[in-house]
Amino acid sequence: MDTRKKVKSTHDHSVEIDEQDKGKGKMASGAEDSQEVGSKGLTQTRSKRGRTQMNKLAVQRIHGDKQSVEFNEYGQPVGQKACELQSFIGVLAREKVNINYHSWKQVPNEVKNMIWESVNLTYKLDPKWRNGCLTSANAKWRQYKTHLTRTFIRPNRNNPKLLNKVPQGHCISPKDWSSFVISRMSEDFIKKSELQSQRVKANLYPHRLSRKGYAGLSQEISSELCDDEEINRAILWKRGRINKEGDFVGDALKQTVNQIDDYIVQKKDGKLSFNKPFEDILTKALNSTEHGGRVRGIGANVTPSTFFKVARGKVQVDKDAYESQQKEFMETKAMLYEQGERIKKLEAMVCKQRGQEFDSDEKGSCSVKPQCPLDIKPEVELENILAIDGLDDADDVKIMEKGAALQGKAVMLSLELNSNVVAYGTIVTVNGSGNYIDDVPLPLNCMKIAIDKAIDQAAPLPVPIPATFQCIGDAVGGHVAWPVDLISMRDETLA
């Protein structure tokens, strides 16, 4: 008699667990371990942890029992219910979103609304947290696809039979699984995956936060924190990089941690000052500014302007300095417009010399048709054209210099001249060569903006980008292209 069957008949509870797991949708493939028990060498099956289902929440929702969730000062869920909330969002992301969408931006709004409505029916949440909920769903959906790839595709690359077998308990149709396998086995995906692996390996400061995140860590070590949020951010960043043995791994990390400790002492003694609005202990120790749309050491859905307003009350901007910024901003806008006209003129001349028709797009859309490929024009001919027509790239250098000065500045965004403000944002980059939004070149006369706050959630974006955000509400926390003539500086002391 087969040993496995004999053991199962002896251990009836083992059968019940297996059947129960199948009913709950747990992974059947690789879901059991075998181990030797006793001197007879009998094999006993052991059920591993399967996929989270959160069935009890469905029962609570039927009875109209909504769960309360605690949020911190940055609008992040914290506490015991926060972990439960995040697990529920993960279940919805796996079950409601097809795994074959290329990116979250391609997921239909109907599906996103369904996720938010399900969460909102189960928990008592502020409507303002919708973007935070969907951002979390996006991250968990991507993690789920990564899990499928690492567990069921990569180990079976050379085994077509196992590769084509749909993982049990994952509610994936054979057609969807086949398409997913094909996409993950493509050369393009493999190259992107290898590139991302190299980036991960190059990270000198990987965090070790597990699922609790910085918000959970902040509660866990609350006794170590103080009233200074900038010091707390540096402490959280440090603690998030301690391994299980309580050590910092790597010379670069140890050196940065020592630098942070020195700066904390100086800050407490009143000997450390900052000259830039978005500068503090951590940015100084890392020698890098915050990226638009996120803040290191704080967690998801917190922008630089939000953090520094909480940390400092309100960012104090000197009146003369603010007026100087306004003047510099207006000069940059004018130079960007002139740059756009010069580029159009140059492209028209190159096309004329080739006997081709030049088609300029006045709207500056990111979905413009391919124009004359300037990059394949002989360099000598381009220099001759520039010299003859007096087109000099000195202004481009000035734009880059001004762009560096304007990076991180708070702005107000409109859809028409002299119209109402529809969103608040932060300048990420000023237009120039090499600037992209999701692999699409930044259009002429536009700036790359991080959307911090949506005033009009349903308002359309002025410059649509294929397969990305369509309205301002969805773009909060992301990057968009915005025409320079519809951007104005914002005094953060008035926000």
Number of C-alpha atoms within 10 A of each C-alpha: 5 6 11 14 11 12 16 16 12 12 13 10 11 17 15 12 13 18 14 12 20 15 10 16 17 22 19 18 13 13 16 15 11 12 11 11 10 8 6 7 9 15 18 18 19 14 17 14 11 17 14 13 17 17 10 8 18 15 12 13 16 11 9 11 15 17 17 13 19 14 15 12 8 16 16 20 22 21 16 11 15 19 16 15 22 19 18 21 24 23 20 22 24 20 16 14 18 16 21 17 12 11 13 19 16 13 18 11 12 9 14 21 13 13 23 22 13 16 21 18 16 22 18 14 19 11 10 9 16 20 17 19 22 19 18 17 26 21 13 20 25 16 14 17 17 13 12 19 17 12 14 19 23 15 12 15 13 10 11 10 9 14 18 16 14 19 20 15 17 15 12 16 10 13 9 14 20 17 13 19 20 14 15 20 15 10 11 10 13 13 11 11 13 11 12 12 11 11 10 12 10 10 9 12 18 14 17 14 16 9 11 17 17 24 22 20 19 22 15 12 12 11 8 11 15 11 8 12 16 21 22 22 23 24 23 21 21 22 22 21 19 16 13 8 6 9 11 19 14 10 10 11 17 15 12 17 22 13 16 23 17 13 22 21 13 14 17 11 9 9 10 13 12 10 7 9 17 17 18 22 25 27 15 14 18 13 10 10 18 16 16 25 25 21 20 19 20 22 15 20 21 20 26 22 26 17 20 20 17 14 17 13 10 15 18 13 13 11 10 9 10 15 14 12 16 17 13 16 21 17 13 22 23 15 18 23 15 15 21 18 14 15 13 17 16 18 18 19 18 21 18 13 8 11 9 13 12 16 15 15 15 8 13 20 19 19 14 16 10 8 15 19 10 13 8 7 12 9 11 9 11 16 12 11 15 14 11 9 11 9 16 11 12 8 14 17 11 13 22 17 13 17 21 14 15 21 18 25 21 22 20 19 27 21 20 14 9 9 10 13 17 21 21 24 30 28 25 24 23 27 28 22 11 7 16 18 16 13 7 13 18 27 25 25 24 26 26 25 29 28 27 26 21 21 15 14 15 13 16 16 19 21 20 18 20 14 13 19 20 19 17 22 22 21 21 25 24 18 24 27 28 25 24 22 19 17 25 18 22 18 19 17 12 8 10
